[in-house]
Amino acid sequence: MSNADSHSWFATCPKGLESLLAVELGSLGADSTRETVAGVYFTGPSALAYRACLWSRLANRILWPLAQLDATDGDIFYQGMKDIKWGGVFDSNKTIAIDFSGENRNIRNTQFGAQRSKDAIVDWFVATGAPRPSVDRVNPDVRLNVRLVRDRAHLSIDLSGGSLHQRGYRLQSGVAPLKENLAAAVLLRADWPGIAARGGALIDPMCGSATLLLEGAMMSADIAPGLGRKGFGFEHLLMHDAAQWGAIFSDAKSRAERGRAAQLPEIRGYDWDPAVIRRAQENIARVGLENVVRVSCKPVSELTKPTHRPLPIGLLVCNPPYGERIGDKEQLAGLYRQLGEAMLNEFPGWQAAVLTSDLDLGKATGLRSYKRYALYNGAIAASLLLFDLCVNELREMGRSQVDAETPPPLTEGATMFANRVVKNRKRLSSWVKREKIDCYRVYDADMPEYSVAVDIYGEHVHVAEYQAPKNVSVEAAERRLDEIRSALPAALGVDAEKIIYKQRSRQRGAEQYTKRDSQGELLTVTEGQAKLLVNLSDYLDTGLFLDHRPLRLRIGQEAAGKDFLNLFCYTGSVTVHAALGGAQSTTSIDLSKTYLTWLGKNLAVNQLDERCNTVIREDCQSWLTLARGRYDLILLDPPSFSNSKAMTESFDVQRDHPQLVRMSMGVLRDEGKLYFSNNRRGFILDASLQEEFLCEDITEKTLPPDYQRKRKMHCCWLISHK
């Protein structure tokens, strides 16, 4: 890597730390920075990348973006990886590992993506006559990062090796460890460097393995956080400049030696568990700060400010247990109250910072915070509460120290889900406005772990939860649904009361007609010139299949002066469109009394006379056997499968459709059109039908913009006589 040339780099970090990381990289000499979710792009010479690996207190990894590759399928991606001249990056005697993330329609799991990546690299070396590089998933010399976004693979070299939050001083930790880079972020948000510069002290009353104390001490002593690591990934690359790195590392060592010898702030920690204190002392010794960071066994109830010298200012900081992994919430409320009382009584004039994932526990301190930051402790969403103990007072239990109207921060997963919903809605907004769409799908299991369909129905929202796979526990599925519940109101700007949730699972036969509730509330929505009634609560389906919207509108435009037949008519939304489009007559047939009653209401709300719009309750196959009428326009939209008690035999659309189509064509006039649609995945139109009739696959033309992600929602043919 040439020091004179400027390169592009990418630093990853926990979500919520992006702005802090951008400032830090700027202080290390970055030419420019650009924040994104969970990371920062930055530019500068190779020396900057070395400094970032050594000095960043906030980053997880420093990546060197190498290429963007076409990943339409596994073979194309493999070839792109194999075209890279790997011999210019590292020697074949180095061990490698692939960190692969993301999926698309052809690369469906990360293991497959990682395997194809490894194969391409190994095959490149073998083709050049070099030995095969070995794979070491635990401690590789060279770690490659591949991130798949739709059909593009972003390939980077991990310059860090292992995650940079691993400083090397913590071999063991307590039950709920705080990652080192998050501890550094807590201290920076609480302005520990500024407090230390003014002669302030640092105290952690629940210090655990001393992570907060050590990160604070290393900041004050100017000790590079990466100084204690065993090595970095860039040291195994061919472009590594050992002399340049040696100079940067030597300078950091000298700065650390001067820092340890300087007069450092008072830094103390306490914990009630002697075993935890012993581990903290071992960690402190590894950094060589035994004379600076002192820890001892003491419960929060006995917390007092040190009196051996005046300490008018300082920072009291802690990461108390918050019920996610240790403790019980009700019992912990008392602990937080003790903490709040000690903070106010023993540390007047100080600042305080408390990291918790439960705002109710934060409120239990009885103190008012002046600032709250959303952070993530691993997968746990947390809030950093900052307190000014110069001006504060103890409140009664249950009173809030934060604004009661402020909603709790979203978890990382809920935030990602909300961002996807907002993004989808924005993408569809111009189409919705132009076409005056009242009902549309805004999310359909875009992220597999949040497996729901979210549909807008005017001012209401319908959320259908797909049945979780067997390998997903009930508890995990419920937790994700809770995250969805927390995210949707703000993401869509809808009151929570107007969002209806239902579990959606694979149905058979009449199960799709089974009532789920008995509210009986019918809402009126608009589609084109039609008013249609939907029920968002009582049944699995709402009475309106949104993916068939283009076909309904198409039939409405073609119906003028025609006799229209609607087979398996459901709630008759297509019949309404045809009638409003000027059909001479409509005939609608279905076996369900419930849905035919619904059809009658749809006709009534559009002021359509039932004398011109015939409704027949009968099995469609039986009716077609005896039908004598002739029709210009027919919609045949059967279920994929049905075994209704009112039928003599079961119905399977793949098995039975040839006869059903022929019977329908038997009542179609010579110049007429039959639209045949169904939702059977993997459906194949019988070849004999294509020989007998003119069959045009119009599936693509009948898929609306809100269903472009799932292009197999239905299949549709336009069939006419030869």
C-alpha angles and dihedrals in degrees: 000000000000114000092207094059122077115232135188117247136177127215119198122207142165112286112269095035098081098105093046091049092050090054091047093051089049090054089052091056107270111167091214138352134204122189124219133164109304095351152045130233113216140170135217143106124306090264087066091056089051091050092047091054091048102036109029110112093183110040126095096199141356111221130195107212106224107173148339112230137194106251101175087136139352096267095050090047091048091053092049090052091047092052091064113099096238093176088073092055105047141344121263091241089071120097117236141200131188123219102199124182133174137039139224136183094285103028096054104170137030094236091060091047092050091047093052090047092052092045092053093050094046092046091051092056093043090051090056092050094253124132119269113265113238125234120236111177094183107045111004125173092224123031119193124199120209119182116187116208111179104302098344126086117206108208121198138167113234105229092184102062101204122019112294092228086076100086095174098243099092113070093155132022141178128275096280106029122198113224113243097236091050089050088053090050091052090053093047092049089051090050095240093160090056093046091048091050089056091053098263127154131233122223130176112190092191099035101161108179091356096251095143091045094049094046089050092048093048090052091051093044093047091238114161109237092224095051093097097048120112094231149316134250095241091065089075096052122101093230092056112129102213095185094052092047091047091056093049093047093046091052090051091051091051092049090050092051091051090046095053090050094051128091102270130192124270106272120182138163137189137194133171094227115081092200091056091048090053091054090048091053090051091052092049091051092053090060092045095238101122090124092052109037114053124184132183141171113270134135122232090250089067097044114138135160114261111259103193090098135006113278106178094162135029147121123268106198133172147159102215122192110273107189098260094104109355135030132013122273096232092048092044092056088071091051091052090049090054089050092051092050092049092047093054099038101040104032109043112167093024132112123237136199125193123186114204138154092211118065091193088064090047088054089051090072086074091225130114117240119213096203138027127193126191111228137160125234097198105302093341117101109225140179125223108213118198120203131193105212092189091075112024140104136203114256131201118275111276094027113120125244088193129053107286090213092059109101118228115266116268120249117249091258093048090050092052090048092049092048091052092050092049091047093050093048092049091050091053097040099094091048092047091051096043095047094036091235114185099178126037144140115260100176134016113179090301087161109042094218090059096052105179138114114231117198129182115222106182106284093351134076127216117203117191115190114212117224109270118243116258091253091061113083122230089243093054092048091050091048091053092048088052089053090051090050091052094048105043104067094059095035092056099027091237129135111253089236090064094057116091120199126201134168112241121203138159110291132200129207115316092002088091088063094050114122115242098185139002105228091117093200114155117196122201117230130172131234117176105315093333128101110211132188120227132184111208098181116035105056137037090247124043100227094259125077103209096198090064093058096108092049092050091051091046093053090047090055093048099043102082110128092354134124104236127201120196112194118194084009098182107189092347101244090145090049089055091051092049093048093048088047090062104265113175089223140348129208118193124190130187138142096227117093090195094059095041088055087051089051090053090055091048090053091048096050088054091046092240117159113239090211088074093036110060119202118198127185106210143109105278095223092051092047093050091053090063100028117131102173127096126223138198097204128029133181114201108186108157126177118260090241136358135176099171116171088235090064124080092216136020120261125226115180096209092050100036105034099094092062092040093052092047091050090050092048087053090069095040117103118240095260094035132117129230118198109201115191136165140162100227110134112232092014115169122198111233110258093223090063090056090053093047100043141023103265121186120184104223097168094121091050092053098049111098124217092259091061100046092109092059104043094171097064089114142346124224137190133189106217126188138163119274 
